[in-house]
Amino acid sequence: MATSKKGAERLIKKYPNRRLYDTQTSTYITLADVKQLVMETEEFRVVDAKSGEDLTRSILLQIILEEETGGVPMFSGSMLAQIIRFYGNAMQGMMGTYLEKNIQAFVDIQNKLAENSKDLYSGSTFNPDMWSQFMNMQGPMMQGMMSNYIEQSKNLFVQMQEQMQSQAKNMFGTFPFNQPPEKK
């Protein structure tokens, strides 16, 4: 499968026979090819060839389903059940944002770690002293990054709680209930 220039959104059409057509390369592609686009951070959109309906999320979920059933699953049954329970819940929208921000924080940690380890592999010779120094720095650095990650998660969760409290006050504020005393 040919790759495209970064920046321009790639259009993929899904036909009734379930085939995917890449309009940029003028070829039929598979879900594996779409997964490769994701891995290469290509911007793309999948649409129904007849109606023009956006099917991108559906295709991405299909890829996740294949990955979950084809190897070592990322999500436990318990986690999937918890996610399902958020659908229709008042916190559904906030949960999506929470998960998205946490995944982005995790990706940032991975990128920082990769950036720090790049110097070890850029030289043509292996330097044991440099490796030892790198490994000694990883503990405190990872601890700092994870601490920041946890702090960000906690702050985001507190914001979600505050938004829910505010929404509840706005929604139920007109009812003649006794208001709980404000916390100091």
C-alpha positions as CSV (number, residue, x, y, z in Angstrom):
1,M,0.0,0.0,0.0
2,A,1.4,3.4,-1.0
3,T,1.7,6.1,1.6
4,S,0.4,9.6,1.3
5,K,1.8,13.0,2.2
6,K,1.1,13.9,5.8
7,G,-1.4,16.6,6.3
8,A,-4.0,15.9,3.6
9,E,-6.9,13.8,4.8
10,R,-7.2,10.5,3.0
11,L,-10.7,9.5,1.8
12,I,-11.6,5.8,2.0
13,K,-15.0,4.6,0.6
14,K,-16.7,1.6,2.0
15,Y,-18.9,-0.2,-0.6
16,P,-22.0,-2.4,0.1
17,N,-19.8,-5.5,-0.6
18,R,-17.8,-4.4,2.5
19,R,-14.8,-3.6,0.5
20,L,-12.7,-0.5,1.3
21,Y,-11.5,1.7,-1.6
22,D,-8.6,4.2,-1.0
23,T,-9.4,7.1,-3.3
24,Q,-5.8,8.4,-3.0
25,T,-4.1,5.2,-4.4
26,S,-7.1,4.1,-6.4
27,T,-6.9,0.6,-4.9
28,Y,-9.0,-1.6,-2.7
29,I,-7.5,-2.0,0.8
30,T,-8.0,-4.2,3.8
31,L,-8.6,-3.5,7.5
32,A,-4.9,-4.3,8.0
33,D,-4.0,-1.5,5.6
34,V,-6.3,0.9,7.5
35,K,-4.5,-0.2,10.7
36,Q,-1.2,0.6,9.1
37,L,-2.5,4.1,8.3
38,V,-3.3,4.5,12.0
39,M,0.1,3.3,13.0
40,E,1.7,5.8,10.6
41,T,-0.5,8.6,12.0
42,E,-2.1,9.2,8.6
43,E,-5.2,11.4,8.6
44,F,-8.1,9.5,7.0
45,R,-11.8,9.3,6.9
46,V,-14.0,6.3,5.9
47,V,-17.3,7.1,4.4
48,D,-20.2,5.0,3.0
49,A,-19.9,5.1,-0.8
50,K,-23.6,5.6,-1.3
51,S,-24.8,7.8,1.6
52,G,-21.6,9.6,2.4
53,E,-22.1,8.7,6.1
54,D,-18.9,8.9,8.2
55,L,-17.9,5.3,9.2
56,T,-14.4,6.1,10.6
57,R,-15.3,5.3,14.2
58,S,-17.0,2.1,13.2
59,I,-13.9,0.9,11.2
60,L,-11.6,1.9,14.1
61,L,-13.7,-0.1,16.5
62,Q,-13.6,-3.1,14.0
63,I,-9.8,-2.9,14.1
64,I,-9.8,-2.9,17.9
65,L,-12.2,-5.9,17.9
66,E,-9.9,-7.8,15.6
67,E,-6.8,-6.9,17.8
68,E,-8.7,-7.9,21.0
69,T,-9.7,-11.3,19.6
70,G,-6.6,-12.1,17.7
71,G,-3.9,-11.9,20.3
72,V,-3.2,-10.6,23.8
73,P,-6.1,-8.5,24.7
74,M,-5.5,-5.0,26.0
75,F,-8.9,-4.7,27.8
76,S,-10.0,-7.1,30.5
77,G,-13.7,-8.2,30.6
78,S,-14.1,-6.2,33.8
79,M,-12.8,-3.0,32.1
80,L,-15.0,-3.5,29.1
81,A,-18.0,-4.0,31.4
82,Q,-17.1,-0.8,33.2
83,I,-16.9,1.2,30.0
84,I,-20.3,-0.2,28.9
85,R,-21.8,1.0,32.1
86,F,-20.9,4.6,31.3
87,Y,-23.1,4.6,28.2
88,G,-26.3,6.4,29.0
89,N,-24.8,7.6,32.3
90,A,-24.6,11.3,33.1
91,M,-20.8,11.0,33.1
92,Q,-20.5,9.4,29.6
93,G,-19.2,12.6,27.9
94,M,-16.7,13.3,30.7
95,M,-15.5,9.7,30.7
96,G,-14.5,9.9,27.1
97,T,-12.6,13.1,27.7
98,Y,-10.9,11.5,30.8
99,L,-9.8,8.4,28.8
100,E,-8.6,10.5,25.9
101,K,-6.5,12.8,28.1
102,N,-5.0,9.9,30.0
103,I,-4.0,8.0,26.9
104,Q,-2.4,11.2,25.6
105,A,-0.5,11.6,28.8
106,F,0.7,8.0,28.5
107,V,1.8,8.6,24.9
108,D,3.7,11.7,26.0
109,I,5.5,9.6,28.6
110,Q,6.4,7.0,26.0
111,N,7.7,9.7,23.6
112,K,9.8,11.3,26.4
113,L,11.3,7.9,27.2
114,A,12.0,7.2,23.5
115,E,13.6,10.6,23.1
116,N,15.9,10.0,26.2
117,S,16.9,6.6,24.9
118,K,17.7,7.8,21.4
119,D,21.2,8.9,22.2
120,L,22.1,5.4,23.4
121,Y,21.3,3.9,20.0
122,S,22.5,6.7,17.7
123,G,26.2,5.9,18.1
124,S,27.8,3.1,16.2
125,T,29.4,1.5,19.2
126,F,27.7,0.3,22.3
127,N,28.9,2.1,25.4
128,P,28.2,0.1,28.7
129,D,28.9,3.2,30.8
130,M,26.4,5.2,28.9
131,W,23.8,2.4,29.2
132,S,24.4,2.2,33.0
133,Q,24.0,5.9,33.3
134,F,20.8,5.8,31.3
135,M,19.3,3.0,33.4
136,N,20.2,4.9,36.6
137,M,18.3,8.0,35.3
138,Q,15.2,6.0,34.3
139,G,14.0,5.3,37.8
140,P,13.7,8.9,39.0
141,M,12.6,10.2,35.5
142,M,9.9,7.6,35.3
143,Q,8.8,8.3,38.8
144,G,8.6,12.0,38.0
145,M,6.6,11.4,34.8
146,M,4.3,8.9,36.4
147,S,3.8,11.3,39.3
148,N,2.8,14.0,36.8
149,Y,0.5,11.6,35.0
150,I,-1.2,10.6,38.2
151,E,-1.5,14.3,39.3
152,Q,-3.1,15.2,35.9
153,S,-5.5,12.2,36.2
154,K,-6.5,13.3,39.7
155,N,-7.0,16.9,38.6
156,L,-9.1,15.9,35.6
157,F,-11.2,13.6,37.8
158,V,-11.7,16.4,40.4
159,Q,-12.8,18.8,37.5
160,M,-15.3,16.1,36.4
161,Q,-16.7,15.9,39.9
162,E,-17.0,19.7,40.2
163,Q,-18.7,19.9,36.8
164,M,-21.2,17.2,37.9
165,Q,-21.9,19.0,41.2
166,S,-22.4,22.3,39.3
167,Q,-24.7,20.6,36.8
168,A,-26.7,19.0,39.6
169,K,-27.1,22.3,41.4
170,N,-28.3,24.0,38.2
171,M,-30.7,21.1,37.5
172,F,-32.1,20.6,41.0
173,G,-31.6,24.1,42.3
174,T,-35.2,25.2,41.6
175,F,-36.6,22.4,43.7
176,P,-37.5,23.2,47.3
177,F,-34.9,20.9,48.9
178,N,-32.7,21.9,51.8
179,Q,-29.3,22.9,50.4
180,P,-26.4,21.1,52.1
181,P,-24.0,23.5,53.8
182,E,-21.1,24.7,51.7
183,K,-17.7,23.0,52.5
184,K,-15.0,25.3,53.9
